[in-house]
């Protein structure tokens, strides 16, 4: 009996080893509506990106895994791979390079910041104890929010300054929207505004922690508000907090044609319970402009001019593996079926009259193209 069990286990191991796709396995195909490719990476995917990284007029697909960062062209050819970037969580942003002739990819791992050239070379690495957020700052520097305050780097990875030492931050942003440069930092349930020399201009308690801040003028008064992706608006003078409800992720566009930017967000449904979600547009005062029922799953909405009418539409992922397309007034105008049963993250862009979808599924990255 034991011998039979051992033989069975060996057969199972052989079977699954033979079926497992190796790293670098590539597949190309077509369906009735899509042209696609699929690539197997070296470990679980943490981040996907779709940008014209090297400014050559063609977009690249950037994929970050627990072990590497990959760069593909839109046809699935591997342009480069960096294997020295290792972490369980990654964040990407594109920044100008010091030469201004090209971009660099900034990669935030938990304990390191990397600058990667458009050729896949690591230009520099900055070590720090632990970071929680990263962004570009006034086009010529990088701001890092950490457990020990704000760190500013130049584009060569050299430390320029450190503000609020010892203060544990949830996030931080640089703001130049009104012509005056300032830094806004968010410890838990707190906002601190600094000038570029680190002098504190305001220190105030607020109702919630700000982890994913957006900044935009959504009231039309020339002063920007802070919008937290979890469904809160913090007034420009930081004196008023508006709770939009249990909404997630934000996209900004003028939905009522009054020349003022509005906030479009969504409330996730529960597919198993048959509960629909909602996609809702709010003005800067938190008042509902329109609200539509939609089978929305956990997704990040995007907006662009989908049909060439001069106005932006809203694209958002929904249950049933569909991407739904709403006009700015909340009317459903189209939907696309995603020919995958399981996936983790999706990035959507309109490129050369095609809808390009980059999709991750644990160890595989997919790119789907469909004509508009």
C-alpha positions as a printed NumPy array, in Angstrom:
array([[  0.   ,   0.   ,   0.   ],
       [  2.794,   2.417,   0.956],
       [  4.641,   1.583,  -2.284],
       [  1.537,   2.348,  -4.336],
       [  1.097,   5.674,  -2.502],
       [  4.73 ,   6.661,  -3.185],
       [  4.362,   5.785,  -6.871],
       [  1.141,   7.833,  -7.056],
       [  2.832,  10.856,  -5.449],
       [  5.732,  10.631,  -7.903],
       [  3.31 ,  10.508, -10.84 ],
       [  1.443,  13.554,  -9.529],
       [  4.708,  15.488,  -9.136],
       [  5.81 ,  14.545, -12.66 ],
       [  2.415,  15.469, -14.079],
       [  2.309,  18.903, -12.479],
       [  5.969,  19.617, -13.212],
       [  5.369,  18.882, -16.876],
       [  2.255,  21.058, -17.033],
       [  3.785,  24.04 , -15.228],
       [  4.803,  26.715, -17.68 ],
       [  8.409,  27.862, -17.367],
       [  9.405,  31.459, -16.877],
       [  9.545,  33.219, -20.241],
       [  6.798,  31.101, -21.817],
       [  5.107,  33.223, -24.493],
       [  1.739,  32.773, -26.161],
       [  0.131,  34.805, -28.942],
       [ -3.382,  34.403, -30.277],
       [ -6.535,  35.945, -31.681],
       [-10.195,  35.731, -30.816],
       [-13.178,  37.201, -32.611],
       [-12.682,  40.53 , -30.859],
       [ -9.107,  40.545, -29.576],
       [ -5.497,  40.067, -30.494],
       [ -3.521,  39.097, -27.416],
       [ -0.228,  37.914, -26.002],
       [  0.663,  36.303, -22.703],
       [  4.   ,  36.056, -20.898],
       [  4.977,  34.007, -17.82 ],
       [  7.162,  35.96 , -15.378],
       [  9.469,  34.729, -12.613],
       [  7.248,  35.292,  -9.559],
       [  3.963,  36.813,  -8.448],
       [  3.134,  40.159, -10.063],
       [  2.976,  43.221,  -7.82 ],
       [  2.548,  46.121, -10.263],
       [  1.761,  46.741, -13.936],
       [  2.263,  49.944, -15.893],
       [  1.501,  51.115, -19.429],
       [  3.389,  54.243, -20.526],
       [  5.602,  55.626, -23.275],
       [  8.523,  55.22 , -20.939],
       [ 11.376,  56.051, -23.342],
       [  9.559,  58.869, -25.234],
       [  9.912,  57.171, -28.607],
       [  6.2  ,  57.461, -29.437],
       [  5.475,  53.804, -28.616],
       [  4.09 ,  52.576, -25.318],
       [  5.834,  50.032, -23.117],
       [  4.42 ,  47.529, -20.637],
       [  6.259,  47.591, -17.295],
       [  5.715,  44.637, -14.959],
       [  7.048,  44.416, -11.412],
       [  7.25 ,  41.068,  -9.643],
       [  8.624,  40.019,  -6.266],
       [ 11.992,  39.405,  -7.948],
       [ 12.298,  41.565, -11.083],
       [ 11.082,  44.42 , -13.241],
       [ 10.278,  43.61 , -16.893],
       [  9.795,  45.942, -19.88 ],
       [  7.914,  44.761, -22.998],
       [  6.862,  46.469, -26.197],
       [  3.206,  46.256, -27.223],
       [  3.917,  43.149, -29.325],
       [  5.204,  41.224, -26.314],
       [  8.929,  41.409, -27.091],
       [ 11.006,  41.634, -23.925],
       [ 13.089,  44.832, -24.127],
       [ 14.877,  44.394, -20.808],
       [ 14.638,  42.881, -17.374],
       [ 16.144,  44.07 , -14.088],
       [ 16.615,  41.284, -11.564],
       [ 18.163,  43.319,  -8.758],
       [ 14.875,  44.888,  -7.639],
       [ 13.319,  42.537,  -5.102],
       [ 10.416,  43.22 ,  -2.777],
       [  6.936,  42.068,  -1.879],
       [  5.45 ,  45.477,  -2.735],
       [  6.391,  47.833,  -5.548],
       [  5.293,  51.278,  -6.703],
       [  6.2  ,  52.799, -10.079],
       [  6.307,  56.412, -11.188],
       [  7.835,  58.001, -14.285],
       [ 10.17 ,  60.951, -13.8  ],
       [ 12.335,  63.14 , -15.985],
       [ 15.968,  62.138, -16.167],
       [ 18.741,  64.552, -15.32 ],
       [ 19.551,  64.909, -19.041],
       [ 15.921,  65.862, -19.888],
       [ 16.27 ,  63.717, -23.045],
       [ 14.555,  60.716, -21.576],
       [ 12.531,  59.41 , -18.669],
       [ 13.552,  57.219, -15.801],
       [ 11.443,  54.681, -13.968],
       [ 11.394,  55.21 , -10.218],
       [ 10.676,  52.006,  -8.331],
       [  9.748,  52.166,  -4.659],
       [ 10.338,  48.98 ,  -2.726],
       [  9.814,  48.939,   1.032],
       [ 13.418,  49.704,   1.94 ],
       [ 14.921,  51.026,  -1.319],
       [ 14.225,  53.516,  -4.111],
       [ 15.63 ,  52.568,  -7.522],
       [ 16.073,  54.689, -10.635],
       [ 15.984,  52.607, -13.823],
       [ 16.906,  53.998, -17.249],
       [ 14.899,  53.408, -20.426],
       [ 17.527,  50.776, -21.342],
       [ 16.957,  48.836, -18.121],
       [ 20.065,  50.014, -16.285],
       [ 19.913,  50.774, -12.566],
       [ 21.209,  54.333, -12.355],
       [ 21.127,  54.624,  -8.588],
       [ 19.651,  53.091,  -5.446],
       [ 18.726,  54.94 ,  -2.272],
       [ 18.487,  52.93 ,   0.939],
       [ 16.071,  53.88 ,   3.681],
       [ 14.556,  52.117,   6.652],
       [ 10.977,  51.984,   5.395],
       [  8.985,  54.102,   2.947],
       [  5.221,  54.335,   2.603],
       [  4.761,  56.704,  -0.35 ],
       [  6.729,  58.313,  -3.189],
       [  6.055,  60.971,  -5.815],
       [  7.799,  63.507,  -8.   ],
       [  8.097,  66.96 ,  -6.487],
       [  8.101,  70.192,  -8.535],
       [  9.56 ,  68.29 , -11.547],
       [ 13.138,  68.383, -10.255],
       [ 13.018,  66.246,  -7.123],
       [ 11.44 ,  63.211,  -5.464],
       [  9.452,  63.243,  -2.239],
       [  9.399,  60.164,  -0.011],
       [  7.044,  59.75 ,   2.932],
       [  8.54 ,  57.418,   5.503],
       [  8.231,  56.32 ,   9.105],
       [ 10.784,  58.984,   9.991],
       [  9.417,  62.026,   8.158],
       [  9.86 ,  63.468,   4.66 ],
       [ 12.944,  62.837,   2.549],
       [ 13.628,  64.895,  -0.585],
       [ 15.981,  63.521,  -3.259],
       [ 17.222,  65.13 ,  -6.447],
       [ 16.989,  63.24 ,  -9.757],
       [ 20.474,  61.807,  -9.153],
       [ 19.295,  60.095,  -5.974],
       [ 21.146,  62.524,  -3.707],
       [ 19.472,  63.602,  -0.481],
       [ 18.441,  67.249,  -0.526],
       [ 16.636,  67.574,   2.783],
       [ 14.761,  65.768,   5.534],
       [ 11.74 ,  67.372,   7.198],
       [  9.655,  66.278,  10.196],
       [ 12.273,  63.829,  11.504],
       [ 10.776,  61.148,  13.716],
       [  7.224,  61.753,  12.48 ],
       [  5.545,  58.635,  11.101],
       [  3.747,  59.567,   7.873],
       [  0.977,  57.883,   5.907],
       [  1.56 ,  59.953,   2.733],
       [  2.912,  63.276,   1.433],
       [  2.509,  65.357,  -1.727],
       [  4.043,  68.459,  -3.288],
       [  1.618,  71.122,  -4.515],
       [  2.227,  73.974,  -6.942],
       [ -1.335,  74.283,  -8.257],
       [ -1.801,  77.886,  -7.149],
       [  1.682,  79.082,  -8.045],
       [  3.063,  78.745,  -4.514],
       [  5.146,  75.718,  -3.741],
       [  4.282,  73.797,  -0.599],
       [  4.573,  70.298,   0.834],
       [  1.556,  68.636,   2.445],
       [  2.271,  65.753,   4.806],
       [ -0.232,  63.417,   6.425],
       [  0.58 ,  61.703,   9.709],
       [ -2.346,  59.618,  10.961],
       [ -5.412,  61.887,  11.391],
       [ -3.259,  64.956,  10.909],
       [ -2.213,  67.377,   8.156],
       [  1.015,  69.365,   8.183],
       [  1.748,  72.011,   5.542],
       [  5.368,  73.091,   5.023],
       [  7.175,  75.501,   2.752],
       [ 10.067,  74.245,   0.629],
       [ 12.524,  75.022,   3.429],
       [ 10.659,  72.759,   5.84 ],
       [  9.056,  75.542,   7.875],
       [  5.654,  74.451,   9.217],
       [  2.841,  76.679,   7.943],
       [ -0.047,  74.646,   9.395],
       [ -0.423,  71.698,  11.732],
       [ -3.98 ,  70.488,  12.199],
       [ -5.884,  67.416,  13.337],
       [ -8.362,  65.888,  10.872],
       [-10.983,  63.152,  11.116],
       [ -9.27 ,  60.361,   9.175],
       [ -5.891,  59.164,   7.995],
       [ -5.001,  60.202,   4.429],
       [ -3.241,  57.339,   2.666],
       [ -3.901,  57.986,  -1.041],
       [ -4.354,  61.731,  -1.589],
       [ -5.356,  63.352,  -4.856],
       [ -5.226,  67.116,  -5.245],
       [ -7.593,  69.029,  -7.547],
       [ -9.732,  72.157,  -7.603],
       [-13.222,  70.626,  -7.559],
       [-15.073,  73.728,  -6.369],
       [-13.908,  76.142,  -9.078],
       [-12.531,  78.725,  -6.629],
       [ -8.897,  78.364,  -7.699],
       [ -7.894,  76.6  ,  -4.458],
       [ -7.256,  72.842,  -4.583],
       [ -9.002,  70.333,  -2.354],
       [ -7.523,  67.066,  -1.081],
       [ -9.485,  63.981,  -2.142],
       [ -8.833,  60.667,  -0.406],
       [ -9.574,  57.686,  -2.658],
       [-11.582,  56.034,   0.135],
       [-14.353,  58.62 ,  -0.242],
       [-13.434,  61.858,   1.549],
       [-12.934,  65.484,   0.484],
       [-10.768,  67.769,   2.621],
       [-11.462,  71.452,   1.943],
       [ -8.745,  73.727,   0.581],
       [ -8.251,  75.43 ,   3.953],
       [ -8.257,  72.025,   5.738],
       [-11.171,  73.064,   7.951],
       [-13.916,  70.808,   6.568],
       [-14.052,  67.072,   5.851],
       [-16.813,  65.698,   3.609],
       [-17.583,  61.969,   3.774],
       [-18.847,  60.688,   0.415],
       [-19.626,  57.245,   1.818],
       [-18.142,  53.838,   1.121],
       [-16.62 ,  54.753,  -2.234],
       [-13.269,  53.77 ,  -3.687],
       [-10.891,  55.143,  -6.313],
       [-11.296,  58.472,  -8.008],
       [-11.358,  59.853, -11.525],
       [-11.745,  63.565, -12.265],
       [-13.711,  65.147, -15.11 ],
       [-16.399,  67.757, -15.714],
       [-19.624,  65.718, -15.812],
       [-22.148,  68.568, -15.968],
       [-20.393,  70.869, -18.473],
       [-20.044,  73.816, -16.086],
       [-16.277,  74.145, -16.454],
       [-15.551,  72.779, -12.95 ],
       [-13.863,  69.443, -12.329],
       [-16.056,  66.85 , -10.59 ],
       [-15.288,  63.6  ,  -8.771],
       [-16.441,  60.248, -10.16 ],
       [-16.044,  57.228,  -7.913],
       [-17.729,  53.899,  -7.272],
       [-19.144,  51.662,  -4.58 ],
       [-18.359,  48.005,  -5.003],
       [-21.185,  45.488,  -5.276],
       [-21.229,  41.924,  -3.967],
       [-21.526,  39.468,  -6.821],
       [-22.172,  36.429,  -4.612],
       [-25.068,  38.17 ,  -2.843],
       [-26.405,  39.632,  -6.092],
       [-25.866,  43.157,  -4.794],
       [-25.199,  45.782,  -7.443],
       [-22.594,  48.484,  -7.049],
       [-22.865,  52.162,  -7.927],
       [-20.911,  54.629,  -9.981],
       [-21.507,  58.144,  -8.707],
       [-20.491,  61.677,  -9.665],
       [-20.078,  64.28 ,  -6.906],
       [-19.368,  67.987,  -7.045],
       [-16.825,  69.646,  -4.784],
       [-19.402,  70.11 ,  -2.021],
       [-20.079,  66.379,  -1.898],
       [-23.503,  66.648,  -3.547],
       [-24.532,  63.863,  -5.923],
       [-24.749,  64.96 ,  -9.573],
       [-25.754,  61.522, -10.821],
       [-25.768,  57.973,  -9.489],
       [-26.008,  54.83 , -11.637],
       [-26.396,  51.199, -10.668],
       [-23.665,  49.033, -12.137],
       [-22.175,  45.628, -11.409],
       [-18.836,  47.135, -10.477],
       [-16.046,  45.024,  -9.022],
       [-12.926,  46.292,  -7.271],
       [-11.398,  48.386, -10.022],
       [ -9.717,  51.678, -10.82 ],
       [-11.79 ,  53.794, -13.227],
       [-10.01 ,  55.651, -16.008],
       [-11.203,  58.452, -18.247],
       [-10.309,  59.395, -21.817],
       [-12.053,  60.346, -25.047],
       [-13.118,  56.875, -26.092],
       [-15.238,  57.696, -29.136],
       [-13.579,  60.861, -30.419],
       [-16.464,  63.211, -29.568],
       [-14.222,  65.662, -27.703],
       [-15.445,  64.596, -24.256],
       [-13.973,  62.089, -21.848],
       [-15.763,  58.843, -21.086],
       [-15.337,  56.655, -17.989],
       [-14.112,  53.073, -18.247],
       [-14.462,  50.755, -15.272],
       [-14.231,  47.024, -14.729],
       [-17.321,  45.093, -13.68 ],
       [-18.564,  41.633, -12.783],
       [-18.915,  39.111, -15.557],
       [-15.437,  40.095, -16.815],
       [-16.716,  43.213, -18.568],
       [-15.224,  46.668, -18.976],
       [-18.109,  49.147, -18.916],
       [-17.964,  52.501, -20.699],
       [-20.067,  55.381, -19.379],
       [-20.378,  58.852, -20.849],
       [-19.796,  61.865, -18.598],
       [-23.524,  61.975, -17.764],
       [-23.494,  58.404, -16.434],
       [-25.102,  56.707, -19.444],
       [-23.763,  53.248, -20.341],
       [-22.673,  53.489, -23.975],
       [-20.648,  50.3  , -24.511],
       [-18.979,  47.351, -22.836],
       [-16.147,  44.95 , -23.655],
       [-15.848,  41.338, -22.593],
       [-12.498,  40.369, -21.068],
       [-11.736,  36.814, -22.267],
       [-10.195,  35.753, -18.937],
       [-11.883,  34.012, -16.058],
       [ -9.483,  35.14 , -13.33 ],
       [ -7.179,  38.131, -13.074],
       [ -5.817,  40.491, -10.437],
       [ -5.221,  43.919, -11.972],
       [ -6.052,  45.677, -15.216],
       [ -4.717,  48.849, -16.869],
       [ -6.648,  50.322, -19.815],
       [ -5.598,  52.97 , -22.352],
       [ -6.666,  54.151, -25.792],
       [ -3.664,  54.013, -28.153],
       [ -3.891,  54.653, -31.911],
       [ -7.627,  53.962, -32.075],
       [ -7.286,  50.712, -30.143],
       [ -8.279,  49.795, -26.612],
       [ -5.199,  48.297, -24.958],
       [ -5.714,  46.274, -21.789],
       [ -2.77 ,  45.032, -19.732],
       [ -3.877,  42.396, -17.245],
       [ -2.03 ,  40.492, -14.517],
       [ -2.923,  37.04 , -13.235],
       [ -0.479,  35.976, -10.493],
       [  2.428,  34.785, -12.704],
       [  1.184,  35.849, -16.158],
       [  0.871,  39.229, -17.838],
       [ -1.549,  39.623, -20.736],
       [ -1.942,  42.361, -23.315],
       [ -5.233,  42.55 , -25.23 ],
       [ -5.854,  44.789, -28.248],
       [ -9.238,  45.523, -29.728],
       [-10.28 ,  48.054, -32.344],
       [-12.697,  50.807, -31.331]])
